Amino acid sequence: MEDDKTPKSIPDQQINIELSEEIAEGIYSNLAMIAHSNSEFVVDFIRLMPGVPKAKVKSRIIMTPDHAKRLLAALKDNIEKYENAFGKINNGGGVPQFPVNFGGRPGEA
């Protein structure tokens, strides 16, 4: 006899995810800023270029706190897998330091 408390098998659901060529190219970002409210997390991905006083937000992702926590867990899992395969990531701490001449000659007035 089957117990009513036994979880019933849920059929596997497939999700088809489309990735356009434009999105597949990706956006380079070397800085992220995170803000939150009681109902959402906002992650701005920024491209910061040395010697340029203005940086542009290249992408903004808005998600629920639940999804933000799942993203954190997924990143942690993937970083562990990366470090097991390629060695420890040395984050260097602080703001990344770029060479003075990174990106070409300094501008002239």
N, CA, C and O atoms as CSV, one atom per row, in Angstrom:
chain,resi,resn,atom,element,x,y,z
A,1,MET,N,N,0.844,-1.169,0.000
A,1,MET,CA,C,0.000,0.000,0.000
A,1,MET,C,C,0.895,1.241,0.000
A,1,MET,O,O,1.899,1.291,0.711
A,2,GLU,N,N,0.526,2.230,-0.796
A,2,GLU,CA,C,1.330,3.429,-0.936
A,2,GLU,C,C,0.980,4.415,0.164
A,2,GLU,O,O,-0.195,4.671,0.429
A,3,ASP,N,N,1.992,4.962,0.797
A,3,ASP,CA,C,1.807,5.948,1.854
A,3,ASP,C,C,1.470,7.302,1.227
A,3,ASP,O,O,2.117,7.716,0.265
A,4,ASP,N,N,0.463,7.991,1.766
A,4,ASP,CA,C,0.056,9.288,1.226
A,4,ASP,C,C,1.154,10.347,1.379
A,4,ASP,O,O,1.140,11.352,0.669
A,5,LYS,N,N,2.107,10.133,2.301
A,5,LYS,CA,C,3.168,11.108,2.528
A,5,LYS,C,C,4.354,10.909,1.588
A,5,LYS,O,O,5.263,11.739,1.556
A,6,THR,N,N,4.354,9.831,0.831
A,6,THR,CA,C,5.441,9.579,-0.105
A,6,THR,C,C,5.336,10.558,-1.263
A,6,THR,O,O,4.285,10.664,-1.896
A,7,PRO,N,N,6.454,11.298,-1.554
A,7,PRO,CA,C,6.373,12.250,-2.657
A,7,PRO,C,C,6.146,11.526,-3.980
A,7,PRO,O,O,6.733,10.477,-4.245
A,8,LYS,N,N,5.297,12.101,-4.786
A,8,LYS,CA,C,5.015,11.513,-6.086
A,8,LYS,C,C,6.073,11.962,-7.070
A,8,LYS,O,O,6.585,13.077,-6.976
A,9,SER,N,N,6.390,11.122,-7.985
A,9,SER,CA,C,7.392,11.421,-8.995
A,9,SER,C,C,6.900,12.558,-9.884
A,9,SER,O,O,5.791,12.520,-10.417
A,10,ILE,N,N,7.758,13.573,-10.030
A,10,ILE,CA,C,7.434,14.702,-10.889
A,10,ILE,C,C,8.172,14.492,-12.205
A,10,ILE,O,O,9.386,14.289,-12.203
A,11,PRO,N,N,7.464,14.536,-13.320
A,11,PRO,CA,C,8.144,14.324,-14.593
A,11,PRO,C,C,9.157,15.435,-14.847
A,11,PRO,O,O,8.935,16.591,-14.485
A,12,ASP,N,N,10.286,15.061,-15.482
A,12,ASP,CA,C,11.308,16.050,-15.816
A,12,ASP,C,C,10.740,17.065,-16.793
A,12,ASP,O,O,10.109,16.712,-17.790
A,13,GLN,N,N,10.976,18.320,-16.485
A,13,GLN,CA,C,10.546,19.386,-17.378
A,13,GLN,C,C,11.770,19.937,-18.084
A,13,GLN,O,O,12.804,20.172,-17.459
A,14,GLN,N,N,11.652,20.142,-19.383
A,14,GLN,CA,C,12.745,20.711,-20.150
A,14,GLN,C,C,12.439,22.162,-20.457
A,14,GLN,O,O,11.300,22.531,-20.741
A,15,ILE,N,N,13.477,22.976,-20.394
A,15,ILE,CA,C,13.358,24.372,-20.753
A,15,ILE,C,C,14.254,24.608,-21.953
A,15,ILE,O,O,15.451,24.321,-21.911
A,16,ASN,N,N,13.682,25.124,-23.005
A,16,ASN,CA,C,14.471,25.481,-24.179
A,16,ASN,C,C,14.952,26.910,-24.018
A,16,ASN,O,O,14.151,27.833,-23.875
A,17,ILE,N,N,16.262,27.087,-24.043
A,17,ILE,CA,C,16.850,28.409,-23.876
A,17,ILE,C,C,17.470,28.830,-25.199
A,17,ILE,O,O,18.299,28.115,-25.763
A,18,GLU,N,N,17.066,29.987,-25.686
A,18,GLU,CA,C,17.617,30.515,-26.927
A,18,GLU,C,C,18.724,31.507,-26.612
A,18,GLU,O,O,18.631,32.282,-25.660
A,19,LEU,N,N,19.771,31.471,-27.426
A,19,LEU,CA,C,20.899,32.378,-27.265
A,19,LEU,C,C,21.201,32.983,-28.628
A,19,LEU,O,O,21.721,32.312,-29.519
A,20,SER,N,N,20.867,34.262,-28.777
A,20,SER,CA,C,21.101,34.921,-30.068
A,20,SER,C,C,22.602,35.128,-30.277
A,20,SER,O,O,23.375,35.103,-29.319
A,21,GLU,N,N,23.003,35.328,-31.513
A,21,GLU,CA,C,24.420,35.557,-31.822
A,21,GLU,C,C,24.940,36.795,-31.109
A,21,GLU,O,O,26.060,36.802,-30.598
A,22,GLU,N,N,24.127,37.840,-31.076
A,22,GLU,CA,C,24.547,39.088,-30.429
A,22,GLU,C,C,24.822,38.870,-28.940
A,22,GLU,O,O,25.843,39.324,-28.424
A,23,ILE,N,N,23.929,38.190,-28.264
A,23,ILE,CA,C,24.108,37.932,-26.833
A,23,ILE,C,C,25.255,36.952,-26.608
A,23,ILE,O,O,25.984,37.081,-25.625
A,24,ALA,N,N,25.430,35.982,-27.491
A,24,ALA,CA,C,26.488,34.979,-27.349
A,24,ALA,C,C,27.877,35.612,-27.383
A,24,ALA,O,O,28.821,35.063,-26.815
A,25,GLU,N,N,28.009,36.767,-28.046
A,25,GLU,CA,C,29.306,37.452,-28.094
A,25,GLU,C,C,29.723,37.939,-26.711
A,25,GLU,O,O,30.916,38.052,-26.433
A,26,GLY,N,N,28.776,38.222,-25.858
A,26,GLY,CA,C,29.065,38.659,-24.502
A,26,GLY,C,C,29.459,40.121,-24.414
A,26,GLY,O,O,29.675,40.786,-25.427
A,27,ILE,N,N,29.549,40.605,-23.196
A,27,ILE,CA,C,29.952,41.969,-22.896
A,27,ILE,C,C,31.078,41.878,-21.877
A,27,ILE,O,O,30.933,41.218,-20.848
A,28,TYR,N,N,32.196,42.535,-22.156
A,28,TYR,CA,C,33.308,42.526,-21.207
A,28,TYR,C,C,33.022,43.494,-20.070
A,28,TYR,O,O,32.602,44.629,-20.297
A,29,SER,N,N,33.252,43.039,-18.851
A,29,SER,CA,C,33.074,43.864,-17.665
A,29,SER,C,C,34.207,43.552,-16.694
A,29,SER,O,O,34.554,42.390,-16.487
A,30,ASN,N,N,34.780,44.598,-16.099
A,30,ASN,CA,C,35.823,44.382,-15.099
A,30,ASN,C,C,35.466,45.024,-13.752
A,30,ASN,O,O,36.319,45.189,-12.880
A,31,LEU,N,N,34.195,45.376,-13.609
A,31,LEU,CA,C,33.716,45.940,-12.345
A,31,LEU,C,C,32.224,45.667,-12.235
A,31,LEU,O,O,31.494,45.791,-13.218
A,32,ALA,N,N,31.778,45.304,-11.065
A,32,ALA,CA,C,30.347,45.114,-10.828
A,32,ALA,C,C,29.968,45.870,-9.565
A,32,ALA,O,O,30.700,45.862,-8.576
A,33,MET,N,N,28.826,46.515,-9.613
A,33,MET,CA,C,28.296,47.203,-8.434
A,33,MET,C,C,26.927,46.607,-8.142
A,33,MET,O,O,26.130,46.374,-9.051
A,34,ILE,N,N,26.665,46.366,-6.865
A,34,ILE,CA,C,25.428,45.694,-6.464
A,34,ILE,C,C,24.671,46.580,-5.483
A,34,ILE,O,O,25.247,47.118,-4.538
A,35,ALA,N,N,23.376,46.719,-5.721
A,35,ALA,CA,C,22.486,47.436,-4.810
A,35,ALA,C,C,21.272,46.543,-4.569
A,35,ALA,O,O,21.007,45.618,-5.336
A,36,HIS,N,N,20.547,46.829,-3.507
A,36,HIS,CA,C,19.359,46.014,-3.242
A,36,HIS,C,C,18.299,46.820,-2.494
A,36,HIS,O,O,18.582,47.822,-1.836
A,37,SER,N,N,17.087,46.341,-2.627
A,37,SER,CA,C,15.964,46.843,-1.845
A,37,SER,C,C,15.367,45.632,-1.147
A,37,SER,O,O,15.968,44.558,-1.158
A,38,ASN,N,N,14.212,45.782,-0.550
A,38,ASN,CA,C,13.598,44.634,0.115
A,38,ASN,C,C,13.038,43.626,-0.886
A,38,ASN,O,O,12.712,42.501,-0.507
A,39,SER,N,N,12.923,44.011,-2.156
A,39,SER,CA,C,12.302,43.097,-3.119
A,39,SER,C,C,13.174,42.729,-4.314
A,39,SER,O,O,12.791,41.868,-5.106
A,40,GLU,N,N,14.349,43.367,-4.465
A,40,GLU,CA,C,15.171,43.047,-5.621
A,40,GLU,C,C,16.637,43.379,-5.403
A,40,GLU,O,O,16.989,44.216,-4.571
A,41,PHE,N,N,17.482,42.705,-6.171
A,41,PHE,CA,C,18.904,42.998,-6.247
A,41,PHE,C,C,19.175,43.545,-7.638
A,41,PHE,O,O,18.637,43.044,-8.625
A,42,VAL,N,N,20.006,44.569,-7.712
A,42,VAL,CA,C,20.388,45.161,-8.987
A,42,VAL,C,C,21.900,45.026,-9.114
A,42,VAL,O,O,22.650,45.498,-8.260
A,43,VAL,N,N,22.341,44.370,-10.196
A,43,VAL,CA,C,23.767,44.192,-10.448
A,43,VAL,C,C,24.099,44.943,-11.733
A,43,VAL,O,O,23.589,44.616,-12.805
A,44,ASP,N,N,24.954,45.946,-11.613
A,44,ASP,CA,C,25.428,46.692,-12.772
A,44,ASP,C,C,26.818,46.180,-13.137
A,44,ASP,O,O,27.719,46.154,-12.299
A,45,PHE,N,N,26.983,45.776,-14.386
A,45,PHE,CA,C,28.278,45.341,-14.898
A,45,PHE,C,C,28.871,46.507,-15.676
A,45,PHE,O,O,28.250,47.041,-16.594
A,46,ILE,N,N,30.081,46.891,-15.293
A,46,ILE,CA,C,30.702,48.123,-15.774
A,46,ILE,C,C,32.032,47.797,-16.447
A,46,ILE,O,O,32.740,46.874,-16.045
A,47,ARG,N,N,32.355,48.571,-17.477
A,47,ARG,CA,C,33.672,48.474,-18.103
A,47,ARG,C,C,34.444,49.721,-17.714
A,47,ARG,O,O,34.102,50.834,-18.113
A,48,LEU,N,N,35.496,49.512,-16.924
A,48,LEU,CA,C,36.336,50.597,-16.438
A,48,LEU,C,C,37.637,50.581,-17.222
A,48,LEU,O,O,38.340,49.570,-17.238
A,49,MET,N,N,37.964,51.693,-17.872
A,49,MET,CA,C,39.197,51.777,-18.641
A,49,MET,C,C,40.172,52.705,-17.923
A,49,MET,O,O,39.794,53.794,-17.492
A,50,PRO,N,N,41.419,52.276,-17.794
A,50,PRO,CA,C,42.420,53.103,-17.113
A,50,PRO,C,C,42.611,54.442,-17.826
A,50,PRO,O,O,42.592,54.516,-19.055
A,51,GLY,N,N,42.792,55.475,-17.045
A,51,GLY,CA,C,43.029,56.796,-17.599
A,51,GLY,C,C,41.771,57.492,-18.093
A,51,GLY,O,O,41.833,58.641,-18.529
A,52,VAL,N,N,40.644,56.821,-18.031
A,52,VAL,CA,C,39.387,57.415,-18.465
A,52,VAL,C,C,38.541,57.626,-17.208
A,52,VAL,O,O,38.170,56.661,-16.541
A,53,PRO,N,N,38.235,58.882,-16.885
A,53,PRO,CA,C,37.544,59.152,-15.622
A,53,PRO,C,C,36.080,58.727,-15.603
A,53,PRO,O,O,35.445,58.737,-14.549
A,54,LYS,N,N,35.542,58.356,-16.755
A,54,LYS,CA,C,34.128,57.992,-16.831
A,54,LYS,C,C,34.014,56.525,-17.236
A,54,LYS,O,O,34.654,56.093,-18.195
A,55,ALA,N,N,33.216,55.771,-16.524
A,55,ALA,CA,C,32.983,54.359,-16.845
A,55,ALA,C,C,31.524,54.171,-17.227
A,55,ALA,O,O,30.642,54.867,-16.725
A,56,LYS,N,N,31.282,53.220,-18.123
A,56,LYS,CA,C,29.918,52.985,-18.585
A,56,LYS,C,C,29.374,51.677,-18.034
A,56,LYS,O,O,30.071,50.663,-17.992
A,57,VAL,N,N,28.112,51.718,-17.612
A,57,VAL,CA,C,27.413,50.489,-17.267
A,57,VAL,C,C,27.094,49.800,-18.589
A,57,VAL,O,O,26.432,50.377,-19.452
A,58,LYS,N,N,27.568,48.562,-18.747
A,58,LYS,CA,C,27.364,47.825,-19.986
A,58,LYS,C,C,26.140,46.930,-19.925
A,58,LYS,O,O,25.553,46.599,-20.955
A,59,SER,N,N,25.753,46.536,-18.714
A,59,SER,CA,C,24.581,45.685,-18.555
A,59,SER,C,C,24.060,45.807,-17.127
A,59,SER,O,O,24.839,45.933,-16.183
A,60,ARG,N,N,22.748,45.768,-16.976
A,60,ARG,CA,C,22.122,45.800,-15.655
A,60,ARG,C,C,21.213,44.588,-15.545
A,60,ARG,O,O,20.362,44.355,-16.404
A,61,ILE,N,N,21.400,43.820,-14.481
A,61,ILE,CA,C,20.577,42.645,-14.216
A,61,ILE,C,C,19.812,42.891,-12.920
A,61,ILE,O,O,20.402,43.244,-11.900
A,62,ILE,N,N,18.505,42.704,-12.967
A,62,ILE,CA,C,17.649,42.881,-11.795
A,62,ILE,C,C,17.034,41.529,-11.468
A,62,ILE,O,O,16.464,40.873,-12.340
A,63,MET,N,N,17.151,41.114,-10.209
A,63,MET,CA,C,16.634,39.801,-9.820
A,63,MET,C,C,16.060,39.829,-8.415
A,63,MET,O,O,16.334,40.738,-7.631
A,64,THR,N,N,15.260,38.819,-8.113
A,64,THR,CA,C,14.681,38.699,-6.775
A,64,THR,C,C,15.771,38.263,-5.790
A,64,THR,O,O,16.786,37.707,-6.212
A,65,PRO,N,N,15.582,38.504,-4.485
A,65,PRO,CA,C,16.552,38.030,-3.496
A,65,PRO,C,C,16.781,36.518,-3.580
A,65,PRO,O,O,17.906,36.052,-3.398
A,66,ASP,N,N,15.728,35.755,-3.851
A,66,ASP,CA,C,15.855,34.303,-3.984
A,66,ASP,C,C,16.789,33.938,-5.136
A,66,ASP,O,O,17.656,33.077,-4.990
A,67,HIS,N,N,16.609,34.594,-6.275
A,67,HIS,CA,C,17.477,34.322,-7.419
A,67,HIS,C,C,18.906,34.798,-7.168
A,67,HIS,O,O,19.853,34.157,-7.622
A,68,ALA,N,N,19.078,35.909,-6.454
A,68,ALA,CA,C,20.409,36.401,-6.123
A,68,ALA,C,C,21.153,35.378,-5.268
A,68,ALA,O,O,22.346,35.145,-5.461
A,69,LYS,N,N,20.441,34.774,-4.327
A,69,LYS,CA,C,21.079,33.778,-3.459
A,69,LYS,C,C,21.449,32.524,-4.255
A,69,LYS,O,O,22.494,31.920,-4.014
A,70,ARG,N,N,20.593,32.135,-5.201
A,70,ARG,CA,C,20.914,30.991,-6.060
A,70,ARG,C,C,22.103,31.297,-6.970
A,70,ARG,O,O,22.927,30.423,-7.237
A,71,LEU,N,N,22.186,32.546,-7.444
A,71,LEU,CA,C,23.332,32.944,-8.259
A,71,LEU,C,C,24.622,32.866,-7.440
A,71,LEU,O,O,25.644,32.388,-7.932
A,72,LEU,N,N,24.572,33.334,-6.203
A,72,LEU,CA,C,25.725,33.253,-5.314
A,72,LEU,C,C,26.183,31.798,-5.150
A,72,LEU,O,O,27.377,31.508,-5.239
A,73,ALA,N,N,25.244,30.896,-4.913
A,73,ALA,CA,C,25.587,29.475,-4.748
A,73,ALA,C,C,26.173,28.895,-6.033
A,73,ALA,O,O,27.128,28.120,-5.988
A,74,ALA,N,N,25.601,29.269,-7.179
A,74,ALA,CA,C,26.101,28.766,-8.463
A,74,ALA,C,C,27.506,29.293,-8.746
A,74,ALA,O,O,28.360,28.552,-9.234
A,75,LEU,N,N,27.749,30.573,-8.442
A,75,LEU,CA,C,29.093,31.130,-8.622
A,75,LEU,C,C,30.101,30.435,-7.712
A,75,LEU,O,O,31.202,30.095,-8.144
A,76,LYS,N,N,29.723,30.226,-6.457
A,76,LYS,CA,C,30.608,29.547,-5.510
A,76,LYS,C,C,30.952,28.150,-6.013
A,76,LYS,O,O,32.114,27.747,-5.977
A,77,ASP,N,N,29.953,27.413,-6.480
A,77,ASP,CA,C,30.167,26.062,-6.993
A,77,ASP,C,C,31.101,26.083,-8.204
A,77,ASP,O,O,32.011,25.260,-8.302
A,78,ASN,N,N,30.879,27.010,-9.110
A,78,ASN,CA,C,31.703,27.080,-10.314
A,78,ASN,C,C,33.121,27.544,-10.015
A,78,ASN,O,O,34.061,27.081,-10.660
A,79,ILE,N,N,33.298,28.436,-9.064
A,79,ILE,CA,C,34.648,28.858,-8.675
A,79,ILE,C,C,35.404,27.688,-8.062
A,79,ILE,O,O,36.587,27.499,-8.347
A,80,GLU,N,N,34.737,26.901,-7.223
A,80,GLU,CA,C,35.379,25.714,-6.645
A,80,GLU,C,C,35.803,24.743,-7.742
A,80,GLU,O,O,36.912,24.211,-7.698
A,81,LYS,N,N,34.944,24.507,-8.718
A,81,LYS,CA,C,35.278,23.610,-9.825
A,81,LYS,C,C,36.443,24.160,-10.648
A,81,LYS,O,O,37.333,23.408,-11.044
A,82,TYR,N,N,36.437,25.466,-10.904
A,82,TYR,CA,C,37.524,26.105,-11.652
A,82,TYR,C,C,38.849,25.930,-10.904
A,82,TYR,O,O,39.853,25.531,-11.495
A,83,GLU,N,N,38.846,26.232,-9.590
A,83,GLU,CA,C,40.076,26.141,-8.809
A,83,GLU,C,C,40.571,24.711,-8.694
A,83,GLU,O,O,41.780,24.485,-8.638
A,84,ASN,N,N,39.669,23.740,-8.656
A,84,ASN,CA,C,40.090,22.339,-8.645
A,84,ASN,C,C,40.768,21.952,-9.957
A,84,ASN,O,O,41.687,21.134,-9.967
A,85,ALA,N,N,40.317,22.535,-11.055
A,85,ALA,CA,C,40.869,22.210,-12.366
A,85,ALA,C,C,42.120,23.025,-12.696
A,85,ALA,O,O,43.053,22.498,-13.301
A,86,PHE,N,N,42.154,24.317,-12.304
A,86,PHE,CA,C,43.215,25.211,-12.774
A,86,PHE,C,C,44.051,25.843,-11.674
A,86,PHE,O,O,45.020,26.541,-11.969
A,87,GLY,N,N,43.704,25.617,-10.417
A,87,GLY,CA,C,44.442,26.223,-9.315
A,87,GLY,C,C,43.710,27.416,-8.734
A,87,GLY,O,O,42.766,27.947,-9.318
A,88,LYS,N,N,44.179,27.815,-7.565
A,88,LYS,CA,C,43.532,28.887,-6.812
A,88,LYS,C,C,43.566,30.208,-7.575
A,88,LYS,O,O,44.570,30.557,-8.196
A,89,ILE,N,N,42.464,30.927,-7.519
A,89,ILE,CA,C,42.373,32.254,-8.118
A,89,ILE,C,C,42.944,33.246,-7.110
A,89,ILE,O,O,42.490,33.311,-5.968
A,90,ASN,N,N,43.935,34.010,-7.536
A,90,ASN,CA,C,44.520,35.027,-6.675
A,90,ASN,C,C,43.841,36.345,-6.995
A,90,ASN,O,O,44.120,36.952,-8.029
A,91,ASN,N,N,42.950,36.797,-6.116
A,91,ASN,CA,C,42.191,38.010,-6.412
A,91,ASN,C,C,42.972,39.287,-6.185
A,91,ASN,O,O,42.510,40.355,-6.586
A,92,GLY,N,N,44.132,39.222,-5.562
A,92,GLY,CA,C,44.980,40.397,-5.412
A,92,GLY,C,C,44.447,41.463,-4.470
A,92,GLY,O,O,45.203,42.325,-4.024
A,93,GLY,N,N,43.178,41.419,-4.166
A,93,GLY,CA,C,42.582,42.384,-3.238
A,93,GLY,C,C,42.528,43.785,-3.809
A,93,GLY,O,O,43.372,44.162,-4.622
A,94,GLY,N,N,41.562,44.540,-3.399
A,94,GLY,CA,C,41.449,45.931,-3.804
A,94,GLY,C,C,41.054,46.124,-5.256
A,94,GLY,O,O,40.630,45.195,-5.942
A,95,VAL,N,N,41.208,47.364,-5.699
A,95,VAL,CA,C,40.860,47.750,-7.063
A,95,VAL,C,C,41.972,47.294,-8.001
A,95,VAL,O,O,43.148,47.442,-7.667
A,96,PRO,N,N,41.632,46.743,-9.169
A,96,PRO,CA,C,42.678,46.318,-10.085
A,96,PRO,C,C,43.556,47.493,-10.501
A,96,PRO,O,O,43.065,48.596,-10.739
A,97,GLN,N,N,44.847,47.242,-10.584
A,97,GLN,CA,C,45.797,48.267,-10.997
A,97,GLN,C,C,46.181,48.017,-12.448
A,97,GLN,O,O,46.630,46.926,-12.796
A,98,PHE,N,N,46.005,49.026,-13.290
A,98,PHE,CA,C,46.353,48.931,-14.696
A,98,PHE,C,C,47.664,49.663,-14.937
A,98,PHE,O,O,47.961,50.631,-14.237
A,99,PRO,N,N,48.454,49.226,-15.910
A,99,PRO,CA,C,49.663,49.976,-16.252
A,99,PRO,C,C,49.292,51.391,-16.694
A,99,PRO,O,O,48.204,51.614,-17.227
A,100,VAL,N,N,50.192,52.340,-16.474
A,100,VAL,CA,C,49.920,53.741,-16.800
A,100,VAL,C,C,49.611,53.897,-18.287
A,100,VAL,O,O,48.756,54.704,-18.653
A,101,ASN,N,N,50.287,53.143,-19.147
A,101,ASN,CA,C,50.080,53.301,-20.579
A,101,ASN,C,C,49.101,52.295,-21.161
A,101,ASN,O,O,49.057,52.102,-22.376
A,102,PHE,N,N,48.319,51.654,-20.307
A,102,PHE,CA,C,47.337,50.686,-20.771
A,102,PHE,C,C,46.338,51.376,-21.703
A,102,PHE,O,O,45.761,52.402,-21.343
A,103,GLY,N,N,46.141,50.833,-22.860
A,103,GLY,CA,C,45.153,51.390,-23.786
A,103,GLY,C,C,45.717,52.471,-24.691
A,103,GLY,O,O,44.944,53.179,-25.337
A,104,GLY,N,N,47.032,52.628,-24.765
A,104,GLY,CA,C,47.593,53.599,-25.687
A,104,GLY,C,C,48.168,54.818,-24.996
A,104,GLY,O,O,48.304,54.860,-23.773
A,105,ARG,N,N,48.501,55.810,-25.808
A,105,ARG,CA,C,49.091,57.041,-25.301
A,105,ARG,C,C,48.077,57.864,-24.546
A,105,ARG,O,O,46.890,57.834,-24.871
A,106,PRO,N,N,48.524,58.606,-23.534
A,106,PRO,CA,C,47.593,59.498,-22.838
A,106,PRO,C,C,47.123,60.599,-23.773
A,106,PRO,O,O,47.837,60.973,-24.703
A,107,GLY,N,N,45.946,61.111,-23.537
A,107,GLY,CA,C,45.374,62.152,-24.388
A,107,GLY,C,C,46.136,63.463,-24.232
A,107,GLY,O,O,46.733,63.746,-23.193
A,108,GLU,N,N,46.092,64.246,-25.299
A,108,GLU,CA,C,46.746,65.560,-25.285
A,108,GLU,C,C,45.699,66.625,-25.556
A,108,GLU,O,O,44.743,66.398,-26.297
A,109,ALA,N,N,45.890,67.798,-24.942
A,109,ALA,CA,C,44.936,68.899,-25.140
A,109,ALA,C,C,45.400,69.800,-26.268
A,109,ALA,O,O,44.731,70.783,-26.587
